[in-house]
């Protein structure tokens, strides 16, 4: 194959990389997106502090095995970390799924 012949896979890859670079510059590096990430980080940090408080309460409370909140705390931490990471990477549908899990788990408690 010579330089003049078209290479569809290479052109496709080049197109995808160009679109990703454009998305990075226009969306992920924009001030509104960064402000949203800072806001999400603040909420996540407050959530982590709440989980630490729940852990302290568990140490004081003898009947902690009877309550789901103490058992669900690690899952909440995992989900909140996942949501923050997924949003930062632009995977919003998966982040919504994680948020749905957190909401359903919180309602069940």
KEPADREN-989053 format. One record per residue: x, y, z negated of N, C-alpha, C, CB in turn; residue number from 0; residue in three letters. Coordinates in Angstrom, 2 decimals. Glycine has a CB too. Layout:
<pavexs>
n.xx|n.yy|n.zz|ca.xx|ca.yy|ca.zz|c.xx|c.yy|c.zz|cb.xx|cb.yy|cb.zz|num|residu
X|Y|Z|X|Y|Z|X|Y|Z|X|Y|Z|NUM|ALA
...
</pavexs>
This chain:
<pavexs>
n.xx|n.yy|n.zz|ca.xx|ca.yy|ca.zz|c.xx|c.yy|c.zz|cb.xx|cb.yy|cb.zz|num|residu
0.86|-1.17|0.00|0.00|0.00|0.00|0.91|1.23|0.00|-0.98|0.00|-1.23|0|UNK
0.56|2.18|0.81|1.36|3.40|0.91|0.75|4.49|0.05|1.46|3.87|2.38|1|UNK
1.45|5.60|-0.04|0.99|6.74|-0.83|-0.29|7.34|-0.27|2.08|7.81|-0.89|2|UNK
-0.50|7.23|1.04|-1.65|7.86|1.68|-2.95|7.11|1.43|-1.42|7.97|3.16|3|UNK
-2.86|5.82|1.15|-4.07|5.04|0.92|-4.67|5.40|-0.44|-3.77|3.52|1.00|4|UNK
-5.99|5.36|-0.49|-6.65|5.69|-1.76|-6.59|4.49|-2.70|-8.11|6.13|-1.53|5|UNK
-6.51|4.78|-3.96|-6.47|3.76|-4.99|-7.64|4.03|-5.93|-5.09|3.75|-5.75|6|UNK
-8.81|3.39|-5.70|-10.00|3.69|-6.50|-9.81|3.52|-8.00|-11.12|2.82|-6.06|7|UNK
-9.17|2.46|-8.48|-9.01|2.37|-9.94|-8.17|3.51|-10.52|-8.37|1.05|-10.31|8|UNK
-7.13|3.90|-9.81|-6.29|4.99|-10.30|-7.04|6.31|-10.28|-5.01|5.10|-9.47|9|UNK
-7.84|6.52|-9.23|-8.64|7.74|-9.16|-9.68|7.77|-10.27|-9.33|7.86|-7.78|10|UNK
-10.30|6.62|-10.53|-11.30|6.54|-11.60|-10.65|6.85|-12.95|-11.95|5.15|-11.62|11|UNK
-9.49|6.24|-13.20|-8.79|6.48|-14.45|-8.40|7.95|-14.60|-7.56|5.60|-14.54|12|UNK
-7.92|8.55|-13.53|-7.55|9.96|-13.54|-8.77|10.83|-13.85|-6.92|10.36|-12.19|13|UNK
-9.91|10.47|-13.24|-11.14|11.22|-13.46|-11.59|11.12|-14.93|-12.26|10.71|-12.52|14|UNK
-11.52|9.92|-15.48|-11.91|9.71|-16.89|-10.99|10.50|-17.81|-11.87|8.21|-17.25|15|UNK
-9.69|10.46|-17.56|-8.74|11.20|-18.40|-8.95|12.71|-18.30|-7.31|10.86|-18.00|16|UNK
-9.29|13.19|-17.10|-9.57|14.62|-16.94|-10.83|15.02|-17.70|-9.73|14.97|-15.45|17|UNK
-11.87|14.17|-17.63|-13.11|14.47|-18.36|-12.87|14.47|-19.87|-14.20|13.45|-18.00|18|UNK
-12.05|13.53|-20.35|-11.75|13.48|-21.78|-10.97|14.72|-22.22|-10.96|12.21|-22.12|19|UNK
-10.01|15.13|-21.41|-9.24|16.33|-21.75|-10.14|17.56|-21.78|-8.08|16.53|-20.75|20|UNK
-11.06|17.63|-20.83|-12.01|18.76|-20.78|-12.91|18.75|-22.01|-12.86|18.71|-19.49|21|UNK
-13.39|17.56|-22.40|-14.23|17.43|-23.60|-13.45|17.84|-24.84|-14.74|15.98|-23.74|22|UNK
-12.21|17.38|-24.94|-11.37|17.74|-26.08|-11.25|19.26|-26.21|-9.98|17.11|-25.95|23|UNK
-10.98|19.91|-25.08|-10.75|21.34|-25.11|-12.03|22.13|-25.36|-10.12|21.79|-23.82|24|UNK
-13.11|21.76|-24.67|-14.35|22.54|-24.74|-15.18|22.25|-25.99|-15.19|22.27|-23.51|25|UNK
-15.18|21.01|-26.44|-16.08|20.64|-27.53|-15.32|20.45|-28.85|-16.84|19.37|-27.18|26|UNK
-14.41|19.50|-28.88|-13.78|19.13|-30.14|-12.88|20.20|-30.72|-12.99|17.87|-29.96|27|UNK
-12.31|21.04|-29.88|-11.46|22.11|-30.39|-12.21|23.42|-30.57|-10.30|22.31|-29.45|28|UNK
-13.52|23.42|-30.29|-14.30|24.64|-30.43|-14.53|24.97|-31.91|-15.65|24.51|-29.69|29|UNK
-14.73|26.23|-32.20|-14.93|26.66|-33.57|-16.22|26.10|-34.18|-14.96|28.18|-33.63|30|UNK
-17.35|26.06|-33.44|-18.56|25.47|-34.05|-18.37|24.00|-34.45|-19.73|25.58|-33.10|31|UNK
-17.68|23.24|-33.62|-17.44|21.83|-33.93|-16.54|21.71|-35.15|-16.81|21.10|-32.72|32|UNK
-15.49|22.51|-35.21|-14.58|22.48|-36.35|-15.28|22.93|-37.63|-13.36|23.36|-36.08|33|UNK
-16.17|23.92|-37.51|-16.94|24.37|-38.68|-17.87|23.26|-39.17|-17.76|25.65|-38.34|34|UNK
-18.47|22.54|-38.24|-19.32|21.41|-38.60|-18.53|20.32|-39.30|-19.99|20.84|-37.38|35|UNK
-17.30|20.07|-38.82|-16.45|19.07|-39.47|-16.07|19.49|-40.88|-15.19|18.82|-38.64|36|UNK
-15.79|20.77|-41.07|-15.47|21.26|-42.42|-16.68|21.11|-43.35|-15.02|22.74|-42.36|37|UNK
-17.85|21.43|-42.84|-19.08|21.28|-43.63|-19.31|19.82|-43.99|-20.30|21.84|-42.84|38|UNK
-19.14|18.93|-43.01|-19.31|17.50|-43.26|-18.29|17.00|-44.27|-19.18|16.71|-41.96|39|UNK
-17.06|17.50|-44.19|-16.02|17.10|-45.15|-16.40|17.55|-46.56|-14.66|17.70|-44.75|40|UNK
-16.96|18.75|-46.70|-17.40|19.22|-48.01|-18.50|18.34|-48.59|-17.88|20.64|-47.92|41|UNK
-19.46|17.98|-47.76|-20.55|17.10|-48.22|-19.99|15.74|-48.61|-21.62|16.94|-47.12|42|UNK
-19.08|15.22|-47.81|-18.48|13.91|-48.10|-17.69|13.95|-49.40|-17.57|13.47|-46.94|43|UNK
-16.94|15.02|-49.62|-16.20|15.13|-50.88|-17.13|15.18|-52.08|-15.30|16.38|-50.86|44|UNK
-18.23|15.92|-51.97|-19.22|15.96|-53.05|-19.83|14.58|-53.28|-20.33|16.98|-52.74|45|UNK
-20.05|13.85|-52.21|-20.60|12.50|-52.31|-19.63|11.58|-53.04|-20.92|11.93|-50.90|46|UNK
-18.33|11.70|-52.73|-17.32|10.89|-53.41|-17.29|11.20|-54.90|-15.94|11.12|-52.79|47|UNK
-17.41|12.48|-55.26|-17.44|12.84|-56.67|-18.65|12.22|-57.37|-17.46|14.36|-56.82|48|UNK
-19.77|12.17|-56.68|-20.97|11.55|-57.25|-20.74|10.06|-57.46|-22.18|11.77|-56.33|49|UNK
-20.09|9.41|-56.52|-19.80|7.98|-56.68|-18.87|7.74|-57.87|-19.18|7.41|-55.38|50|UNK
-17.89|8.62|-58.06|-17.00|8.50|-59.22|-17.81|8.64|-60.50|-15.87|9.56|-59.17|51|UNK
-18.75|9.58|-60.52|-19.60|9.74|-61.70|-20.44|8.49|-61.94|-20.52|10.96|-61.53|52|UNK
-20.91|7.87|-60.87|-21.67|6.63|-61.01|-20.79|5.54|-61.61|-22.22|6.17|-59.64|53|UNK
-19.55|5.47|-61.18|-18.62|4.48|-61.73|-18.39|4.71|-63.23|-17.28|4.52|-60.98|54|UNK
-18.23|5.97|-63.62|-18.06|6.28|-65.05|-19.30|5.87|-65.84|-17.77|7.77|-65.24|55|UNK
-20.46|6.13|-65.27|-21.70|5.75|-65.94|-21.79|4.23|-66.10|-22.92|6.28|-65.16|56|UNK
-21.29|3.52|-65.11|-21.34|2.06|-65.16|-20.50|1.54|-66.33|-20.83|1.47|-63.83|57|UNK
-19.37|2.19|-66.59|-18.52|1.74|-67.69|-19.22|1.92|-69.05|-17.19|2.50|-67.68|58|UNK
-20.10|2.90|-69.15|-20.78|3.18|-70.42|-22.07|2.38|-70.59|-21.08|4.65|-70.52|59|UNK
-22.62|1.93|-69.49|-23.96|1.36|-69.49|-23.86|-0.16|-69.48|-24.78|1.87|-68.28|60|UNK
-24.39|-0.80|-70.50|-24.26|-2.26|-70.63|-25.10|-3.04|-69.62|-24.65|-2.68|-72.02|61|UNK
-26.23|-2.52|-69.26|-27.16|-3.25|-68.37|-26.93|-2.90|-66.90|-28.60|-2.94|-68.76|62|UNK
-25.70|-2.60|-66.51|-25.44|-2.18|-65.13|-25.71|-3.27|-64.11|-24.02|-1.71|-65.00|63|UNK
-25.72|-4.53|-64.50|-25.99|-5.61|-63.55|-27.44|-5.62|-63.08|-25.66|-6.95|-64.16|64|UNK
-28.33|-4.96|-63.80|-29.74|-4.95|-63.44|-30.10|-3.87|-62.42|-30.56|-4.76|-64.67|65|UNK
-29.16|-3.02|-62.05|-29.46|-1.89|-61.18|-28.66|-1.97|-59.88|-29.18|-0.57|-61.90|66|UNK
-29.33|-1.73|-58.78|-28.68|-1.82|-57.47|-27.72|-0.68|-57.20|-29.72|-1.87|-56.39|67|UNK
-27.94|0.48|-57.82|-27.09|1.64|-57.53|-25.62|1.33|-57.79|-27.53|2.83|-58.37|68|UNK
-25.37|0.59|-58.86|-23.99|0.27|-59.19|-23.39|-0.71|-58.18|-23.91|-0.32|-60.59|69|UNK
-24.23|-1.55|-57.61|-23.75|-2.50|-56.61|-23.59|-1.85|-55.24|-24.70|-3.68|-56.51|70|UNK
-24.39|-0.85|-54.94|-24.36|-0.21|-53.62|-23.30|0.88|-53.52|-25.70|0.38|-53.31|71|UNK
-22.71|1.29|-54.62|-21.75|2.40|-54.59|-20.61|2.18|-53.60|-21.18|2.61|-55.97|72|UNK
-19.96|1.01|-53.56|-18.88|0.83|-52.57|-19.38|0.91|-51.13|-18.21|-0.51|-52.78|73|UNK
-20.60|0.46|-50.88|-21.15|0.54|-49.53|-21.40|1.99|-49.13|-22.46|-0.26|-49.43|74|UNK
-21.83|2.80|-50.09|-22.02|4.22|-49.81|-20.70|4.90|-49.46|-22.68|4.92|-51.01|75|UNK
-19.65|4.54|-50.18|-18.33|5.12|-49.90|-17.87|4.72|-48.50|-17.29|4.66|-50.96|76|UNK
-18.01|3.45|-48.16|-17.61|2.99|-46.83|-18.39|3.70|-45.73|-17.81|1.48|-46.71|77|UNK
-19.69|3.83|-45.94|-20.53|4.46|-44.92|-20.22|5.94|-44.76|-22.01|4.28|-45.27|78|UNK
-19.98|6.64|-45.86|-19.69|8.06|-45.75|-18.35|8.29|-45.07|-19.70|8.72|-47.12|79|UNK
-17.38|7.45|-45.36|-16.09|7.54|-44.68|-16.23|7.23|-43.19|-15.07|6.58|-45.33|80|UNK
-17.05|6.22|-42.88|-17.29|5.86|-41.48|-17.98|6.99|-40.74|-18.13|4.59|-41.39|81|UNK
-18.97|7.61|-41.36|-19.69|8.71|-40.70|-18.74|9.85|-40.40|-20.86|9.20|-41.58|82|UNK
-17.94|10.22|-41.36|-17.01|11.33|-41.15|-16.03|11.02|-40.01|-16.24|11.62|-42.44|83|UNK
-15.49|9.82|-40.00|-14.54|9.43|-38.96|-15.21|9.36|-37.59|-13.90|8.08|-39.31|84|UNK
-16.39|8.78|-37.54|-17.09|8.64|-36.26|-17.48|9.99|-35.67|-18.34|7.78|-36.43|85|UNK
-17.92|10.90|-36.50|-18.28|12.23|-36.01|-17.04|12.95|-35.48|-18.94|13.06|-37.12|86|UNK
-15.94|12.83|-36.21|-14.70|13.47|-35.77|-14.25|12.93|-34.41|-13.58|13.27|-36.82|87|UNK
-14.50|11.64|-34.17|-14.09|11.01|-32.91|-15.14|11.17|-31.82|-13.81|9.55|-33.14|88|UNK
-16.30|11.73|-32.14|-17.32|11.98|-31.12|-18.26|10.82|-30.87|-16.67|12.33|-29.86|89|UNK
-18.31|9.87|-31.75|-19.19|8.70|-31.60|-20.45|8.92|-32.44|-18.45|7.38|-32.03|90|UNK
-21.31|9.78|-31.94|-22.44|10.26|-32.73|-23.55|9.22|-32.90|-23.02|11.49|-32.08|91|UNK
-23.77|8.35|-31.92|-24.83|7.35|-32.07|-24.50|6.36|-33.17|-25.04|6.61|-30.75|92|UNK
-23.27|5.94|-33.25|-22.86|5.01|-34.31|-22.92|5.71|-35.67|-21.43|4.46|-34.04|93|UNK
-22.56|6.99|-35.70|-22.66|7.75|-36.95|-24.11|7.85|-37.41|-22.05|9.16|-36.77|94|UNK
-25.02|8.04|-36.46|-26.45|8.09|-36.82|-26.90|6.76|-37.41|-27.31|8.43|-35.58|95|UNK
-26.41|5.65|-36.87|-26.75|4.34|-37.38|-26.27|4.18|-38.83|-26.15|3.24|-36.49|96|UNK
-25.07|4.64|-39.10|-24.54|4.59|-40.48|-25.38|5.45|-41.41|-23.07|5.04|-40.51|97|UNK
-25.77|6.64|-40.94|-26.60|7.51|-41.77|-27.96|6.87|-42.05|-26.78|8.87|-41.10|98|UNK
-28.49|6.16|-41.06|-29.75|5.45|-41.26|-29.60|4.39|-42.35|-30.21|4.80|-39.94|99|UNK
-28.47|3.68|-42.33|-28.22|2.69|-43.38|-28.18|3.35|-44.75|-26.90|1.95|-43.12|100|UNK
-27.47|4.47|-44.87|-27.37|5.16|-46.16|-28.75|5.60|-46.63|-26.41|6.38|-46.06|101|UNK
-29.54|6.13|-45.72|-30.89|6.59|-46.07|-31.75|5.41|-46.53|-31.55|7.30|-44.87|102|UNK
-31.73|4.31|-45.79|-32.54|3.15|-46.17|-32.08|2.58|-47.51|-32.47|2.06|-45.07|103|UNK
-30.78|2.52|-47.72|-30.28|1.99|-48.98|-30.67|2.90|-50.14|-28.76|1.82|-48.93|104|UNK
-30.58|4.20|-49.93|-30.94|5.15|-50.99|-32.44|5.06|-51.33|-30.57|6.58|-50.57|105|UNK
-33.26|4.86|-50.32|-34.70|4.76|-50.54|-35.01|3.48|-51.33|-35.47|4.77|-49.19|106|UNK
-34.30|2.40|-51.03|-34.54|1.13|-51.73|-34.13|1.20|-53.19|-33.79|0.01|-51.05|107|UNK
-33.21|2.09|-53.52|-32.77|2.19|-54.90|-33.83|2.87|-55.71|-31.44|2.93|-55.01|108|UNK
</pavexs>
